[in-house]
Amino acid sequence: MFVGFLGTIPFVASRGYVRTFDDYKRQGEARWAEHEILGEKPLSEFLGENLEEISFTMLFRKDQGVNPQSEVNTLKELRDGGTPVPLVLGFKVIGDGLWTVRGLSYSVDFWDKWGHPQAITANVSLKEYSDGKTTLKEAFKGVIGL
């Protein structure tokens, strides 16, 4: 079953092949300024929305049809390249269309006798990306064949 995708990384769950996530968390804050007034309480000024953040955990297991090290390398490329990509879950675009991988930590859970990782747990942190000009169609260019 197709769950969604992050850029060119599909989230899929089927018999014998699993590439999905757990512990999905999303957070956002408003931007505020406090103006100090002598002898009075500060005045609050609403500045607008702030960029949202998403985090989740992925478990990559060789026995579930994926190459754990290859999956981590793909996430590293997104993080290290600073590439903004769309995030889609359940055929719904999350946020305004673009996200960047800001954090990636992982641990190897199992090794084979030749020293190859058989299972890796990865913690992924995303942050909403905004350059003020990229359209949703441009965000999906090269991802879904537009």
Biotite code that builds the C-alpha atoms (Angstrom):
import biotite.structure as struc

atoms = struc.array([
    struc.Atom([0.000, 0.000, 0.000], chain_id="A", res_id=1, res_name="MET", atom_name="CA", element="C"),
    struc.Atom([1.293, 3.432, -0.968], chain_id="A", res_id=2, res_name="PHE", atom_name="CA", element="C"),
    struc.Atom([1.347, 5.732, 2.073], chain_id="A", res_id=3, res_name="VAL", atom_name="CA", element="C"),
    struc.Atom([3.057, 8.830, 0.629], chain_id="A", res_id=4, res_name="GLY", atom_name="CA", element="C"),
    struc.Atom([6.504, 10.168, -0.159], chain_id="A", res_id=5, res_name="PHE", atom_name="CA", element="C"),
    struc.Atom([9.240, 12.600, 0.825], chain_id="A", res_id=6, res_name="LEU", atom_name="CA", element="C"),
    struc.Atom([10.765, 13.874, -2.418], chain_id="A", res_id=7, res_name="GLY", atom_name="CA", element="C"),
    struc.Atom([11.650, 10.714, -4.342], chain_id="A", res_id=8, res_name="THR", atom_name="CA", element="C"),
    struc.Atom([11.498, 8.478, -1.245], chain_id="A", res_id=9, res_name="ILE", atom_name="CA", element="C"),
    struc.Atom([8.200, 6.566, -1.279], chain_id="A", res_id=10, res_name="PRO", atom_name="CA", element="C"),
    struc.Atom([6.533, 5.416, 1.940], chain_id="A", res_id=11, res_name="PHE", atom_name="CA", element="C"),
    struc.Atom([5.224, 1.929, 1.181], chain_id="A", res_id=12, res_name="VAL", atom_name="CA", element="C"),
    struc.Atom([3.900, -0.983, 3.212], chain_id="A", res_id=13, res_name="ALA", atom_name="CA", element="C"),
    struc.Atom([3.199, -4.376, 1.677], chain_id="A", res_id=14, res_name="SER", atom_name="CA", element="C"),
    struc.Atom([3.934, -8.013, 2.350], chain_id="A", res_id=15, res_name="ARG", atom_name="CA", element="C"),
    struc.Atom([7.694, -8.424, 2.363], chain_id="A", res_id=16, res_name="GLY", atom_name="CA", element="C"),
    struc.Atom([8.463, -4.724, 1.771], chain_id="A", res_id=17, res_name="TYR", atom_name="CA", element="C"),
    struc.Atom([8.149, -1.979, 4.365], chain_id="A", res_id=18, res_name="VAL", atom_name="CA", element="C"),
    struc.Atom([9.426, 1.597, 4.144], chain_id="A", res_id=19, res_name="ARG", atom_name="CA", element="C"),
    struc.Atom([7.245, 3.711, 6.424], chain_id="A", res_id=20, res_name="THR", atom_name="CA", element="C"),
    struc.Atom([7.606, 5.679, 9.647], chain_id="A", res_id=21, res_name="PHE", atom_name="CA", element="C"),
    struc.Atom([6.458, 5.795, 13.285], chain_id="A", res_id=22, res_name="ASP", atom_name="CA", element="C"),
    struc.Atom([6.211, 8.488, 15.960], chain_id="A", res_id=23, res_name="ASP", atom_name="CA", element="C"),
    struc.Atom([5.107, 11.245, 13.562], chain_id="A", res_id=24, res_name="TYR", atom_name="CA", element="C"),
    struc.Atom([5.167, 14.592, 15.353], chain_id="A", res_id=25, res_name="LYS", atom_name="CA", element="C"),
    struc.Atom([4.399, 18.022, 13.948], chain_id="A", res_id=26, res_name="ARG", atom_name="CA", element="C"),
    struc.Atom([4.859, 21.326, 15.717], chain_id="A", res_id=27, res_name="GLN", atom_name="CA", element="C"),
    struc.Atom([4.586, 24.983, 14.902], chain_id="A", res_id=28, res_name="GLY", atom_name="CA", element="C"),
    struc.Atom([4.715, 28.307, 16.651], chain_id="A", res_id=29, res_name="GLU", atom_name="CA", element="C"),
    struc.Atom([3.635, 31.866, 16.002], chain_id="A", res_id=30, res_name="ALA", atom_name="CA", element="C"),
    struc.Atom([6.193, 34.665, 15.813], chain_id="A", res_id=31, res_name="ARG", atom_name="CA", element="C"),
    struc.Atom([5.838, 37.411, 18.400], chain_id="A", res_id=32, res_name="TRP", atom_name="CA", element="C"),
    struc.Atom([7.844, 40.492, 19.337], chain_id="A", res_id=33, res_name="ALA", atom_name="CA", element="C"),
    struc.Atom([7.877, 42.077, 22.778], chain_id="A", res_id=34, res_name="GLU", atom_name="CA", element="C"),
    struc.Atom([8.359, 45.841, 22.912], chain_id="A", res_id=35, res_name="HIS", atom_name="CA", element="C"),
    struc.Atom([9.711, 47.105, 26.206], chain_id="A", res_id=36, res_name="GLU", atom_name="CA", element="C"),
    struc.Atom([7.927, 50.134, 27.694], chain_id="A", res_id=37, res_name="ILE", atom_name="CA", element="C"),
    struc.Atom([9.553, 51.990, 30.581], chain_id="A", res_id=38, res_name="LEU", atom_name="CA", element="C"),
    struc.Atom([7.521, 51.539, 33.770], chain_id="A", res_id=39, res_name="GLY", atom_name="CA", element="C"),
    struc.Atom([4.851, 49.394, 32.065], chain_id="A", res_id=40, res_name="GLU", atom_name="CA", element="C"),
    struc.Atom([4.340, 45.860, 30.866], chain_id="A", res_id=41, res_name="LYS", atom_name="CA", element="C"),
    struc.Atom([5.849, 45.081, 27.463], chain_id="A", res_id=42, res_name="PRO", atom_name="CA", element="C"),
    struc.Atom([3.576, 45.323, 24.435], chain_id="A", res_id=43, res_name="LEU", atom_name="CA", element="C"),
    struc.Atom([3.118, 42.160, 22.386], chain_id="A", res_id=44, res_name="SER", atom_name="CA", element="C"),
    struc.Atom([3.073, 42.286, 18.607], chain_id="A", res_id=45, res_name="GLU", atom_name="CA", element="C"),
    struc.Atom([2.032, 39.344, 16.436], chain_id="A", res_id=46, res_name="PHE", atom_name="CA", element="C"),
    struc.Atom([4.458, 39.025, 13.511], chain_id="A", res_id=47, res_name="LEU", atom_name="CA", element="C"),
    struc.Atom([2.957, 36.001, 11.738], chain_id="A", res_id=48, res_name="GLY", atom_name="CA", element="C"),
    struc.Atom([3.403, 32.284, 11.328], chain_id="A", res_id=49, res_name="GLU", atom_name="CA", element="C"),
    struc.Atom([6.693, 30.511, 11.835], chain_id="A", res_id=50, res_name="ASN", atom_name="CA", element="C"),
    struc.Atom([8.011, 27.551, 9.844], chain_id="A", res_id=51, res_name="LEU", atom_name="CA", element="C"),
    struc.Atom([6.645, 24.214, 11.040], chain_id="A", res_id=52, res_name="GLU", atom_name="CA", element="C"),
    struc.Atom([8.693, 21.174, 11.988], chain_id="A", res_id=53, res_name="GLU", atom_name="CA", element="C"),
    struc.Atom([8.025, 17.453, 11.619], chain_id="A", res_id=54, res_name="ILE", atom_name="CA", element="C"),
    struc.Atom([9.887, 14.521, 13.101], chain_id="A", res_id=55, res_name="SER", atom_name="CA", element="C"),
    struc.Atom([9.462, 10.781, 12.715], chain_id="A", res_id=56, res_name="PHE", atom_name="CA", element="C"),
    struc.Atom([11.316, 7.501, 13.143], chain_id="A", res_id=57, res_name="THR", atom_name="CA", element="C"),
    struc.Atom([11.974, 5.020, 10.346], chain_id="A", res_id=58, res_name="MET", atom_name="CA", element="C"),
    struc.Atom([13.033, 1.386, 10.767], chain_id="A", res_id=59, res_name="LEU", atom_name="CA", element="C"),
    struc.Atom([14.906, -0.068, 7.798], chain_id="A", res_id=60, res_name="PHE", atom_name="CA", element="C"),
    struc.Atom([15.239, -3.855, 7.855], chain_id="A", res_id=61, res_name="ARG", atom_name="CA", element="C"),
    struc.Atom([16.884, -6.032, 5.244], chain_id="A", res_id=62, res_name="LYS", atom_name="CA", element="C"),
    struc.Atom([14.311, -8.774, 5.863], chain_id="A", res_id=63, res_name="ASP", atom_name="CA", element="C"),
    struc.Atom([11.557, -6.280, 4.961], chain_id="A", res_id=64, res_name="GLN", atom_name="CA", element="C"),
    struc.Atom([12.915, -5.736, 1.460], chain_id="A", res_id=65, res_name="GLY", atom_name="CA", element="C"),
    struc.Atom([15.092, -2.630, 1.865], chain_id="A", res_id=66, res_name="VAL", atom_name="CA", element="C"),
    struc.Atom([18.819, -2.010, 2.063], chain_id="A", res_id=67, res_name="ASN", atom_name="CA", element="C"),
    struc.Atom([19.215, -0.189, 5.407], chain_id="A", res_id=68, res_name="PRO", atom_name="CA", element="C"),
    struc.Atom([22.501, 1.550, 4.575], chain_id="A", res_id=69, res_name="GLN", atom_name="CA", element="C"),
    struc.Atom([21.227, 2.696, 1.185], chain_id="A", res_id=70, res_name="SER", atom_name="CA", element="C"),
    struc.Atom([18.103, 4.175, 2.778], chain_id="A", res_id=71, res_name="GLU", atom_name="CA", element="C"),
    struc.Atom([20.167, 6.122, 5.316], chain_id="A", res_id=72, res_name="VAL", atom_name="CA", element="C"),
    struc.Atom([22.484, 7.336, 2.547], chain_id="A", res_id=73, res_name="ASN", atom_name="CA", element="C"),
    struc.Atom([19.496, 8.697, 0.607], chain_id="A", res_id=74, res_name="THR", atom_name="CA", element="C"),
    struc.Atom([18.328, 10.647, 3.666], chain_id="A", res_id=75, res_name="LEU", atom_name="CA", element="C"),
    struc.Atom([21.895, 11.926, 4.223], chain_id="A", res_id=76, res_name="LYS", atom_name="CA", element="C"),
    struc.Atom([21.983, 13.225, 0.635], chain_id="A", res_id=77, res_name="GLU", atom_name="CA", element="C"),
    struc.Atom([18.771, 15.188, 1.232], chain_id="A", res_id=78, res_name="LEU", atom_name="CA", element="C"),
    struc.Atom([20.141, 16.600, 4.494], chain_id="A", res_id=79, res_name="ARG", atom_name="CA", element="C"),
    struc.Atom([23.626, 17.424, 3.227], chain_id="A", res_id=80, res_name="ASP", atom_name="CA", element="C"),
    struc.Atom([22.395, 18.841, -0.075], chain_id="A", res_id=81, res_name="GLY", atom_name="CA", element="C"),
    struc.Atom([19.815, 21.115, 1.548], chain_id="A", res_id=82, res_name="GLY", atom_name="CA", element="C"),
    struc.Atom([17.339, 20.006, -1.094], chain_id="A", res_id=83, res_name="THR", atom_name="CA", element="C"),
    struc.Atom([13.762, 21.222, -0.532], chain_id="A", res_id=84, res_name="PRO", atom_name="CA", element="C"),
    struc.Atom([11.304, 18.428, -1.348], chain_id="A", res_id=85, res_name="VAL", atom_name="CA", element="C"),
    struc.Atom([7.545, 17.901, -1.111], chain_id="A", res_id=86, res_name="PRO", atom_name="CA", element="C"),
    struc.Atom([6.048, 15.751, 1.648], chain_id="A", res_id=87, res_name="LEU", atom_name="CA", element="C"),
    struc.Atom([2.863, 13.891, 0.776], chain_id="A", res_id=88, res_name="VAL", atom_name="CA", element="C"),
    struc.Atom([0.917, 11.587, 3.089], chain_id="A", res_id=89, res_name="LEU", atom_name="CA", element="C"),
    struc.Atom([-2.246, 9.808, 2.008], chain_id="A", res_id=90, res_name="GLY", atom_name="CA", element="C"),
    struc.Atom([-2.288, 11.746, -1.292], chain_id="A", res_id=91, res_name="PHE", atom_name="CA", element="C"),
    struc.Atom([-2.377, 15.037, 0.651], chain_id="A", res_id=92, res_name="LYS", atom_name="CA", element="C"),
    struc.Atom([0.398, 17.615, 0.452], chain_id="A", res_id=93, res_name="VAL", atom_name="CA", element="C"),
    struc.Atom([1.631, 18.424, 3.950], chain_id="A", res_id=94, res_name="ILE", atom_name="CA", element="C"),
    struc.Atom([2.182, 22.123, 4.619], chain_id="A", res_id=95, res_name="GLY", atom_name="CA", element="C"),
    struc.Atom([2.661, 24.514, 1.729], chain_id="A", res_id=96, res_name="ASP", atom_name="CA", element="C"),
    struc.Atom([4.592, 22.000, -0.330], chain_id="A", res_id=97, res_name="GLY", atom_name="CA", element="C"),
    struc.Atom([8.308, 21.979, 0.538], chain_id="A", res_id=98, res_name="LEU", atom_name="CA", element="C"),
    struc.Atom([10.378, 20.582, 3.416], chain_id="A", res_id=99, res_name="TRP", atom_name="CA", element="C"),
    struc.Atom([14.081, 20.154, 4.123], chain_id="A", res_id=100, res_name="THR", atom_name="CA", element="C"),
    struc.Atom([15.764, 17.399, 6.103], chain_id="A", res_id=101, res_name="VAL", atom_name="CA", element="C"),
    struc.Atom([17.398, 19.321, 8.959], chain_id="A", res_id=102, res_name="ARG", atom_name="CA", element="C"),
    struc.Atom([18.386, 16.452, 11.207], chain_id="A", res_id=103, res_name="GLY", atom_name="CA", element="C"),
    struc.Atom([19.203, 12.774, 10.851], chain_id="A", res_id=104, res_name="LEU", atom_name="CA", element="C"),
    struc.Atom([20.426, 10.450, 13.554], chain_id="A", res_id=105, res_name="SER", atom_name="CA", element="C"),
    struc.Atom([20.485, 6.688, 13.323], chain_id="A", res_id=106, res_name="TYR", atom_name="CA", element="C"),
    struc.Atom([21.570, 3.572, 15.135], chain_id="A", res_id=107, res_name="SER", atom_name="CA", element="C"),
    struc.Atom([22.412, 0.160, 13.756], chain_id="A", res_id=108, res_name="VAL", atom_name="CA", element="C"),
    struc.Atom([20.237, -2.426, 15.508], chain_id="A", res_id=109, res_name="ASP", atom_name="CA", element="C"),
    struc.Atom([21.622, -5.602, 13.891], chain_id="A", res_id=110, res_name="PHE", atom_name="CA", element="C"),
    struc.Atom([24.739, -6.483, 11.890], chain_id="A", res_id=111, res_name="TRP", atom_name="CA", element="C"),
    struc.Atom([25.410, -9.553, 9.775], chain_id="A", res_id=112, res_name="ASP", atom_name="CA", element="C"),
    struc.Atom([28.589, -11.623, 10.194], chain_id="A", res_id=113, res_name="LYS", atom_name="CA", element="C"),
    struc.Atom([30.332, -9.584, 7.466], chain_id="A", res_id=114, res_name="TRP", atom_name="CA", element="C"),
    struc.Atom([29.693, -6.267, 9.215], chain_id="A", res_id=115, res_name="GLY", atom_name="CA", element="C"),
    struc.Atom([26.788, -5.106, 7.031], chain_id="A", res_id=116, res_name="HIS", atom_name="CA", element="C"),
    struc.Atom([23.840, -3.419, 8.789], chain_id="A", res_id=117, res_name="PRO", atom_name="CA", element="C"),
    struc.Atom([20.705, -5.564, 8.728], chain_id="A", res_id=118, res_name="GLN", atom_name="CA", element="C"),
    struc.Atom([18.455, -3.138, 10.619], chain_id="A", res_id=119, res_name="ALA", atom_name="CA", element="C"),
    struc.Atom([18.807, 0.611, 11.178], chain_id="A", res_id=120, res_name="ILE", atom_name="CA", element="C"),
    struc.Atom([16.540, 2.917, 13.160], chain_id="A", res_id=121, res_name="THR", atom_name="CA", element="C"),
    struc.Atom([16.654, 6.488, 11.824], chain_id="A", res_id=122, res_name="ALA", atom_name="CA", element="C"),
    struc.Atom([15.263, 9.636, 13.438], chain_id="A", res_id=123, res_name="ASN", atom_name="CA", element="C"),
    struc.Atom([14.402, 12.257, 10.826], chain_id="A", res_id=124, res_name="VAL", atom_name="CA", element="C"),
    struc.Atom([13.704, 15.961, 11.442], chain_id="A", res_id=125, res_name="SER", atom_name="CA", element="C"),
    struc.Atom([12.121, 18.117, 8.745], chain_id="A", res_id=126, res_name="LEU", atom_name="CA", element="C"),
    struc.Atom([11.541, 21.849, 8.628], chain_id="A", res_id=127, res_name="LYS", atom_name="CA", element="C"),
    struc.Atom([9.149, 23.650, 6.350], chain_id="A", res_id=128, res_name="GLU", atom_name="CA", element="C"),
    struc.Atom([10.947, 25.502, 3.553], chain_id="A", res_id=129, res_name="TYR", atom_name="CA", element="C"),
    struc.Atom([9.889, 28.843, 2.187], chain_id="A", res_id=130, res_name="SER", atom_name="CA", element="C"),
    struc.Atom([11.709, 31.031, -0.282], chain_id="A", res_id=131, res_name="ASP", atom_name="CA", element="C"),
    struc.Atom([8.635, 33.143, -1.000], chain_id="A", res_id=132, res_name="GLY", atom_name="CA", element="C"),
    struc.Atom([8.524, 32.224, -4.685], chain_id="A", res_id=133, res_name="LYS", atom_name="CA", element="C"),
    struc.Atom([8.515, 28.460, -5.342], chain_id="A", res_id=134, res_name="THR", atom_name="CA", element="C"),
    struc.Atom([5.107, 27.282, -6.529], chain_id="A", res_id=135, res_name="THR", atom_name="CA", element="C"),
    struc.Atom([3.584, 23.930, -5.676], chain_id="A", res_id=136, res_name="LEU", atom_name="CA", element="C"),
    struc.Atom([3.984, 22.799, -9.314], chain_id="A", res_id=137, res_name="LYS", atom_name="CA", element="C"),
    struc.Atom([7.707, 23.654, -9.178], chain_id="A", res_id=138, res_name="GLU", atom_name="CA", element="C"),
    struc.Atom([7.973, 21.741, -5.907], chain_id="A", res_id=139, res_name="ALA", atom_name="CA", element="C"),
    struc.Atom([6.714, 18.579, -7.593], chain_id="A", res_id=140, res_name="PHE", atom_name="CA", element="C"),
    struc.Atom([8.779, 18.954, -10.777], chain_id="A", res_id=141, res_name="LYS", atom_name="CA", element="C"),
    struc.Atom([10.774, 15.773, -11.297], chain_id="A", res_id=142, res_name="GLY", atom_name="CA", element="C"),
    struc.Atom([8.955, 13.955, -8.490], chain_id="A", res_id=143, res_name="VAL", atom_name="CA", element="C"),
    struc.Atom([5.675, 12.947, -10.102], chain_id="A", res_id=144, res_name="ILE", atom_name="CA", element="C"),
    struc.Atom([6.444, 13.659, -13.741], chain_id="A", res_id=145, res_name="GLY", atom_name="CA", element="C"),
    struc.Atom([5.074, 17.201, -14.057], chain_id="A", res_id=146, res_name="LEU", atom_name="CA", element="C"),
])
